[in-house]
Amino acid sequence: MSYRLIGADGRPYSSASPGTLGGHRRLRIYGRLDCPSALRWLARGHYARHRVFFADEATARAAGYRPCRVCSAH
């Protein structure tokens, strides 16, 4: 199985392993995959089309994303 992640350069790439963090492309934030805020938005039918995934925190920051204030991923 192949997963689509965002690299430090902000471009998507295929990976054999899933990402450890999720993010929102338009808001440029990232957080834990179990973030309560993200899960609420996904349950309401929003957010999914803007969702991106990262291998780790360093990659998310290098791509220009900031940590989520709700789940305090930093």
N, C-alpha and C positions, 0 to 999 in steps of 0.2 A: 504494500500500500504506500502511496505517496501523499505527502502533506504539502500544502502551499504556505510558506512562511515569508516574512518580510526580512530582508537582510539589512545590515548596517547602512548600506547605500540607499535604502528606501525602496528597493526593487524586490519583487517577488521571486522566489526560487522554490524548487521542489526539494523535499527532505524526506528521508526514510523514517524519521521520528517526528511526533507531533510537537508543537510549540508548548512552552511552559507558561506563557503569558498571552493574554488577549488584548487587543487594542481597538480603538475607534479611529478609522482613517480620517474622517473629517475633523474631529475634535483633537486629534493627535495626542490621545492619552492611552496609557496601557495599565493593566492591572492583572490580578490573579484571575484564573479561569472561573473560580467560584465567587467572584466579586458580587455581593448582593445587589448593587446598583445595576451592573450589566445584566444580571439574571432577570431582574424586574423588567428592564427594557426589552430583552429578548422575549419574555413571556407575553408582553403586550404587542408583539409583532413588529417592533422597531429594531433598529441597530444591526440586525443580521447582515444586511447588504453592505454595511460599512465596517464590518468586523475583520480584523487582520490578526495574525498570530506571529509571535516572536519566539526564538529559541531561548533567549535569556534577557535579563534586564539591561546588560551592557549593549546588546544589539538594539533594543528598543530605544534607548537613549541616543545611541549613535545615529539612528534613523530620524531623530528629531522629535520623539514622543516624550511626554512628561508622565510622571506617576499619577495614578488615580488617588484622589483624596479620600474616597470612601474606604477602599480596601488597604490603603497605605502601602502600596507596593513601591518600595524605594530601596 
